[in-house]
Amino acid sequence: MCGIVGYVGSKSAVEILLDGLEQLEYRGYDSSGIALKCNDSINVYKAVGKLKNLREVLSNHTQEVNGANIGIGHIRWATHGAPTVVNAHPHTCNCGNLVVVHNGIIENYKELKEKLEALGCEFRSQTDTETVAHLVAQKYAQTKDLTKAVQLATKEIEGAYALAIMHNDEPDKLVITKRNAPLVVGIGEKEYYAASDIPAFIKHTNKAVYLSDNQVATITKDSLVIEDENGNNVPLKIEQLPWESVALSKMGYKHFMLKEIHEQPDVIRNILSGKLHTSLAPVELAEVMLTKESLKELNRIQIIACGTSLHAAMIGKYIIEDFCSIPVDVEASSEYIYRKTVTDDKTLVIGVSQSGETADTLTAIKQAKSRGSHILIITNRPDSAMAREADSLLSVNAGIEVSVAATKSYIAQLISFYLLAVYMAEIKGSKDANYLTKFKSDMLLLPQKIEEILAHKEVIQNCARKYSGTRDFIYIARGINYPTALEGALKLKEISYINATGYPAGELKHGPIAMLDDTMPVLSVLMKGNVYEKILSNSEEARARNARMIALTNSTDEKLNDLFDFIIKVPDVNELLSPIISIVPLQLIAYYIAEFLGKDVDQPRNLAKSVTVE
């Protein structure tokens, strides 16, 4: 989940590397470091904490670093070893001539470490990455060629990695490689960039080459050569990047999270554009390769995801089963990959990931694909490793999401599930056509309904201020909005560090009700529909235990005024679409509470945006 960046060219490398790392802070921010070729040596600079600490370190070395035009950098999310200067990347071999940055996990690092120590290597850190530095240095001593040394070393490495490596004896060269971790090369004029993700260099170039697993790229300011694991040259496939650097600006908002919440109406419009033209036209999903015949053969669907994507998947299950009458299982990817799963060529497996690089989900879909299942990927990154495994692809088109807490990507995943459910129902003929026409008409109105919520945030802000002093928070819902309660609680946990928990409202009396007293806020997602009266009853049970009650509702029922201390109203909507509407106030509550508490909203502690390790 770390971020790596590299630069080779004629410009001063230090600011390019620092700026690239700043754009990758969503991947981790426990510590950071850069290595630069300065005169006759490679100099390494490190700091613990946010990137500003590394900038302070470098401010004392401006004269020596400003002339360097090749270097590598790293922003860390700790996996092996605490966030310390010693454990921060880059790591070097014992002589200091070779330096490496790494994203991923070296699974056999203990075995490698034992072998390397037996050869005289002295380890300074607790990281798995340092084994790479010593191992490549050993191979370099044999070959005197950095590219070949990397190729030989990676044949002995097990696990996931994206690596960028420099050697003092080859001062103009940067060698990079990857396996089960993202790595991309940006192509400029007489300069090249390497990074975990394109935000690191998008302001410099919109041309890129994506590396495939086990490929090794050798980069100088004048050339880019890619070889496969056997040393054969690979033709360059240069792609034009669709994103612009303006997406990395806060555009006047205090935090990226608030900006991204406000982008959600346009995100929905972008997804629907080209897929749902009018309520009378069928949904068009060009890259979803499911026919009437293939749908007839399906006996079930499995959806695998993690975190926020898992909550979107749970709503996807609800809507697909309702529209298509196909049984759907939803499971956390991290559990799926460590048990015997029953899947075959009559199972549709849907992988959901904002980044398309989530390690557990990527492993899970590879397992399912090996058993003959059709793989459909829902992701914000059609250029990702997961997308490349897909038989069918549904790109959510949310644009760059910088804040660690997912907001617009979650909305985009939900809309994608709704489109998929309608698409499948129209092919199967499993739902009344008139109902689907009305449902599609309601979908087209969602952006303006969310804009209505965003235009009247004062009530939500006041609610957040009132409850910002609480230490615990409970969210309850039923039916299709139970995952909404989970997601609302997750948002609050992530950025405010308040112990928030979501429950199916009917389970409240099966244990959690013991926690209720006059200090405990309970937020009921109380949307009109089949379960309205049931959750109203559950709310009354909580009120009878003196809980501080909050309603999120589209109801005009006057008796709510006596039951709830605070009522947040949202526009009326079809019950099956209510998760789209109801999540927006919950995102805002989490945001404003975290802001009132003075938390780091965009970069909460211990978290990373893209979880690229299992």
N, C-alpha and C positions, 0 to 999 in steps of 0.2 A: 504494500500500500504506500510505499515511498515514491518519491518522484525523482527522476534523474534527468539531467540536461547536459548537453555537450556542445561545444562550438569550435569550428576550425575556419579561419578566414584571415582577413587583413585588418579587421577592426579590433579594438580593445575588447578582450573577452570578458573581463570581470563584470561589467554592467549588463552584458547580454546574459551571462549566467545567472546573476542575481535577479534580474527581471524575470527570466525563465522560471527560476525557483519560486518567485513570488506568485506567478500564475499557477504553480503546481502545489501551493500550500494546502489546497483542499485534500491532497493525498497524504498529508502528514506534516506535523510541525513540532516534533519533540526536540529536534536538533537539526543542524544543517552544516554544510561544508562545501568548499570548492578546492580544486587543485589546478594550478596554472603553471605552464612552462615559462619560467622566469630566468632569462639568461642561461646559465649552465646547469640549472637544476629545476626539478618540479617542486614547487612550494605548496604546502597544504595548510588551509585555514579552516578552523571549525569553531562552532559555538553551540551551546545548549539553549533550547527554547526557540522562540520565534525568530524569523529571518532577520529582524532588525538587530538582533544580537550579533549575527555574523557581519552585518554591515558595519557595526561598531568596531569589531575586530579588524576588519579590512581598512577602516579609516586610518589606522596606525601604520599601514603598509602601502600607501597610495603610490609612492614612487616606484617600488619594485613590481607592483601588479599591473599598473596601467599600460605597460609596454607589451604585456602578454597577449597573444592572439590565438591561443589554443588552450582549452581547458575543459574540465568536467565539474559538475556540481550535483548536490544531493540534498533533498529535504526528507527527513526521516519520520516514520511512524514505527516505534520500537517493537520488534518481535523477539530478538535475542539480545539480552542485555539491557540494562536501564539506560535512559537517555542521559548519557554523559559525554564529555568531550572525547574521551578515549574510544567510546563505542560509536561516535558519530562517523559518518563517511565523509570523505574518501578514506579508504584503507590502503596501506602500502605493504610491500614486502619488506624484509629486514633491512635491506640496503637503501630503501627509499626510492629506488629508480623506477619501480613500477607502482602505479596507483589505479584503484578501481572504485567505481560506485555501482550499487546493486539494488534492484527492486525484486523482491520475491523471497523465497526460502530455500536454502540448500539442505535437502533432507538428509543427506549422508555426510554432513559436515563433521560429525564426531569421528567417523571412520577416517575421513580425509585428514583431519587434524592430527590423529595419532600417527598416520604415515608420515606427514610432513614434519612433525616434531622429531620423529626418528631420524629424519634427514637433516636435522639441525635447525629447523625453523623455530623462531621464538615468537609466541603469540602474545599480543599486548591487550587485546580486547576480548569481550565475551560474545562477539558476534559470529554468526555463521559466514558472513561475507569475507572476513579476513582469510579464511581458507582459500578463497578464490585468488586473492592477491599472491599468496605463497605458492599456490599450485601453478598459476600461469607463469610466475617468476621461475619456477623449476623447469617448466617446459621451454621458456625463453632461453635459459642457460644452455639447453640442448640444441635449439634450432636457430637462435639469433634472428628470429623473424616473429614479430608480434602477432601477426595474423595466424600463422601456423601454430604458435604457442596457444592462442585462444582456442583454435579448433581442436587441438589435442586435449587441452584441459577440460573443455566442456564435455568431451566424451566420457570423462570420469565423474561428472557432476550429475547428481540426481535431484530432481525438484523443479522449482520454477525460478526463472531468473530473467531479468533484463540487465545487461552489463555494458558499461562503457569503461574502456581501459586505455591508459597511456603509458609509454615507457620513455625514460629520459634519453635512451640511446637512439630512439626514432622520434625526434623532437617535433616533426610536422605531421604526425600520424595519430589518428584516433580509431580504435577498433571497437565495434559494438556487436552484440549478439543477443538473442532472446530465445526463451522457451516458456510457453504458457504464461507470458507476461507481456504487456504492451510496449512497443518501441517503434518509433517513427523517425524518419530522416526528413528534415526540411531542406529544400534546395534553393539557394540564393545565387547571386552573381559572384563567382569566385569565393563562395563561402557555403558552409553546410552546418546544419543544426541537427542535434539528436535529442530526443526527449521521450518521456513516458506518454505525453499527450500533446496535441497540437496547440493548446493555449500557450505553451511555453515559447513558441516562435511565430504565432500567427501574425503578429504585427510586423514581422520582417519578411515573410514570404507565404504565399498560398499554394506553393508547389511542394508535394511530399511523396515519399516512397515508404510504404509499410513493409517492414520485415516480417517474413514468415518464420515459424519455429525452426531453430537450428541453423538458420542462415547467419553468416558472419559478414559484416560490412566493414571495409577498410576505407577511411575517409582522410583526404588531405584537402587543402583549399582548392586544389585544381582537379580533384577526381573523387568519384564514388564508385567503388567496386564491391559487388555483392557476390558471395560464393555460398554454395550449399555446404552441408556438413562433410561432403567428400572433396571439397575444393574446386568444384565445377562452377564456372561463372554463371550467374543468373541475370537475364536481361532486366534492365530497369523498367519498372512500370510506374511512371510518374502520374500522380493524380492531382487534380485541381481541388483545393479545399473549399468547402462551401461557406465557412464561417469567417466573420470579419472581427477585427480587434475591438470594435465598438461594443461587442457582446461582453467584453471583459470590463466595461466601465459601469459604475454604479448609477450613472445617468441622474445624479442629483439625489438619489435615495441614500439614507443613512447606512444601510446595509444591503448586501447582495440579496439576502433572504427576502427583505421587504420588496425589493425590485422584482424578484422572481415570482413572488406571490401576485404582484400586480400584472405580471406578464401573462398570467394564466388564461384570461379571455382570448388573447391573441394566439396563445398556444393551441387552444381548442379550435380556433378558426383555421390555423395552419394544418392541423391534422385532418379536419373535415374537408378542407379544400382538396379537390381531386378524388376524394373517396365518397363523399356524400354531397351530391350537387343539389338535389331537391328531395323533398320527402316522397315524391312519386317515383324517383329513380332508384334502382337497386344500388346497394353499396358496392363500390369497386375497390378491390384489394389486389393490385396487379401482381405482387410478389408472393401472395398466398396461394399455394398450389393444391388447394383442396377442391376436388370435384364431387359431383353428386355420387358417383360410384365409390370414391374413396371414403366419403362420409358414411355411406351405407355400410362399409366394411368395418368401421370403427366400433369397438365395443366399449371403449372408455377413453378418457383424456386424463393425463397427468400434468399438473402445473407445478413447476419447481422454481423457487425464488428465495431471496433472503431479505430481511429487514422490511423497509417500506414497500419494496416490490412484492414481498410475500402478502402484505395486506391488500395490495391491488389484485393479486392472484385470488385471494379469498372472495373478493367481490366478483372477479371474473368467473369463478366457479358458480356462484349464485345465478348470474345472468345467463351463462351458457346452458346450465341445466334447465332453467326456466324456458329458454327459447328453443333449445335443440333436443331436449330429452335424452341427453347422453350423460352417463355418470362421470363426474369429475372429481379427482382426488387432488388435494393441494398439500404440498409438503415442503418444509424448509430444506434447501439444497444440502445444508451441512449434515442433516440426518439421512437424507436420501442416499448419499454416496457411501454410507457406512453400514448398510444393511442389504439383504438380498431383496432386490426389487423385481416385481413381476411386470414385465413389459415386453411387447413383441410388435410384429408388423401390423397389428390391429389396434395399436395404441398410438394416439397422437400425444406427443410430449411437447409442452409449451415451456420454454425457458424465458424468464423475465429478469432483465437486468438493465439498470440505467446506463451503466458504462459498457456493457457487453463484455467485460473482462472479469466479472466476479468469479473468483477461483472455484468456489464450491459449485456454483451453477454450471460453470464451464465443464467441470469434471462430470457432473451429473448428466448433462446432455450428451457428452461423449459416450458415457456408459449406455444410455438409452439408444443412441444411434447405432452402437455396435450390436444391439439386439434387434435391429431392423425397424425401429419406430420412426415414424415421420416426425421431424424436428421443426417446430415453428418457434421463432425467436421474436420476442417483443423487446426492443432496445432503442435507446436514444442514439446509439452509435452504429450505423449501418456499415462502418468500416472496421468494426471490432472483431476479435477472435471468435466470439460467439456467433456473430452474424455469418462468418465464413463457414461455420458448421451447419448452418440452417438449410433445410429443404424448402422452407417457407419463411419469409421475413416480413415483419410488421414494424416499420420504423416509426417512432413516436413523434419525431420532429419537434422536440422541445427546445432545441438550441442549447448552448452552453449553460450549464447550471454550476455556478461557482460556490454558492453556500453549501456547506457540508450537509445540512438538513435538507432533505429532498422535499420540494413543494411542487414546482411546475412539472417535474418529471413524473411525479405520482399522478397528477391530474391527467397527464398525457397517456400514461399506462392505462388508467381507467377508461378513457375515451377509446383507446385502442381495443380494449376488451369488449366494449359495447359494440364497436364497429364489427369486430370479429363475430360476435354472437349474432348480430343481425345478418351479416353476410352468410353465415352457416345456416341460419334459419331460412333465409330466402332460397338457398340452394336446396335444402332438404324439404322445404314446404312444411316445416314443423310448427309454424306460428301463423295465426290468422293474418292475412295480408293487410286488412284494414287497420288492425292493431299496430302492425309494423310501420305503416304509413304515418299514423299519429305519433308513434314513438320517435321516428326519424324527425318529424316536425318539431317535437319537443327537444331533441338533441340540438337542432339548429338554433334554438333559443337560449341554450346554456350560456354562451359568452355574455350576452347582455344581462342575464340574471346574476352572474358573478360580478359584473361591473356595478350592478345595483348594490351588492354587498360592499364592494370596495369603496363606493361613494359615500357610505354611511358607516364608517368604522368607529365613530365616537363611542357608541354603546359597547362595542367589543373592547375598545381601549379602556373604558371605565370599568368593565368587568375584570379585565386583566389587572388593573391597578388595585381593585378591591381585594383580589385573591393572591396578589404577588407575595404576601408574607407567609403563605401556607407552606408546610413542610411535606404534605402529602396531598394527593389529588386522585379522585376516582372518576372514571368515565364509564357510563353504562349505555347500552343500546341493545337492540334485538334485530334479528333478520339480517337484511342486506347491509345494515349500518353497524353491525357488531365490529367488522373490520375498521369502520370509521372511528369507533371508540378506541380501538387498539392504536390506530395511526395518530389520533389526537394525543393520546397519552405518550406515545413514542416521541412526538415532536416536543412536548413539554419536557420530557426526561432529557432529551438530547441537548437542548440549548439552555435550560434553566437549572438542571440538576435536581429538580423536584421529583420526589418519588411518586410518579404518576402511573396508574394501572388501569387498563381497560378490561371490562367484564361483560359477558352476556348478562343482561339485566335479570334474567330468570335465575342466574346462579348467585345473585347477591345474597340470598338467604341461605345458601349452602356453604356458608363460611365467612365470606368477606363482610357481611353485615356486622360482625363482631367488632370491626374497626370503626364503626360509625359513632360519632358524637358531635358536639357543637363546634369542634375544630376542623371537621373533615368536609371539604367541598365535594359534592357529587354533581357531575354534569351529565344530564340525560339528553341523548340525541333522540328527540321526540318528534319524528316526522309522521305526517298523516299516512295511513295505510293499514295493512292487515294487523300489525302488531302495536298500533298506537295505544289502544286501551290497555294492553298488557304492560307496556313500559310505563304508562301512566300509573298503573297499580303498583309497579315496582318502585316508582318514584315516591309514592305515598308511603310505602314501607320504609324507605330511607328517611323521609321527612319525620316519621313517627319516632325515629332514633335521634332526632335533633340535628341531622346533617344539614350543612349549608347548601341549599339546592339551587342549581343553575339549569335552565332549559335552553336547548338549541332547537328551535321548532319553526314550522311553517303553519302551525295551527293558530286560529283566532279564538280558541276556546277560553272564555273568560275565567273559568275556574282555575286556570293555571296561575292567575295572579295571587291566589291565596296559598298555592302549593310551593311556588318558587320564589326565592329571594331575588333572582335576576333572570330575565328572559331575553334571549337573543333571537330576534326574528329573521327569517330568511324567506326568499320568494317561494311561492308555491310551485310544486314540480311533481311529476310522476314519481311514485314511490321508488321505482327501480332506478331512477336517475338521481335520487336524493343524495347518494354518497358524493356526487360531484359538487353539489351545492353545500352540503353540510361540512365538508372538510375545510373549506376556506376560512370560516370563522375560527375553527380550531387551530389552524396554522397561525392566524393573527393573534389569538390568545397566547399561544406559546411564544410568539415573537415579542409581544409587548411585555409579558411577564419577564422574559429574559432581559429585555432592554431596561425595564424598571430596576431589575436586580444588578444591572451593570455587567452582565455576562458578555463574553465574546461570542456574539450571535453567529457569525459566519464560520468561526473556527472553534467549536466547542472542544473541551479537553478530551483526550484519549480517543477521539474519533478520526476517521479518514473517509473521504468521499468514495473512493474506489477500493473495494476490498479485494486485492489481487493475491491474497494468500489464504490458504485453507485454515 
